[in-house]
Amino acid sequence: MSDLYAPLTGRVVARNDALDSAPEQVNSDPYGAGWMFEVVPVNPAAVDELLGADEYRAQVEG
């Protein structure tokens, strides 16, 4: 197990137990079977400040 850093503070309410036996799904299907956990944010308004996948990709690819 290792730490996971996230841009949001909250309470984990679900985790994807299937990743225990198939962790490669995080890379092969991150928006489907490879989800890691669900979080209820401490500050729901903070979600509005997060980037979407396309916005993040554009920023990373510069």
N, C-alpha and C positions, 0 to 999 in steps of 0.2 A: 504494500500500500504506500502511496505517496500523497503529498499535499497537492491540492488543486487550488489555484488562485482564480478568483472571479472578480469582475468589475462591479459587483453588487453584493450587499450584505443581506442575509436572509436566513430562513430556516429551511433545511432540506426536508421535503415531505415525501419524496419517493426516490428510489434508486433503481437502476436497471441491473437486476441480478443476472441477466443473461450475459452480461459482459464478463462475469467471472469465468465462464467457459469459452467465450469468444471475444476477447478484448480487441481483436483486429477490426471489429465492426465500427469502432470509434473512427477509424480512418476510412474504411470502405463505404460506410453508410451513416455519416454523422447526423443527417437530418431525418433518418428513419430508425432502423434497428440499433444504431450506435449511440443513441442518446444516453447520457450519463445519469442525470438526476433532475428532479424538479425542485424549484425553490419558490417559497413565498417570501417576497422581499419585505424587509423591515420598512422601507420607504417606497411604496408603490410608484410614486411619481418619478423615482430614479430610473425606472424602466424606460421612460420617454427619452432619457438622455443617452441610451445605448445605441450603438450603430447596428444597422441591419447587416446581413451577410454580404450583400453587394457593396454597401458603403465601406465595410471593413476591408473587403478585398481590394477596392479601389485605393484605400489609404495605404495598405501594405504594399501593393504593387507600384505605388507612387506614380 
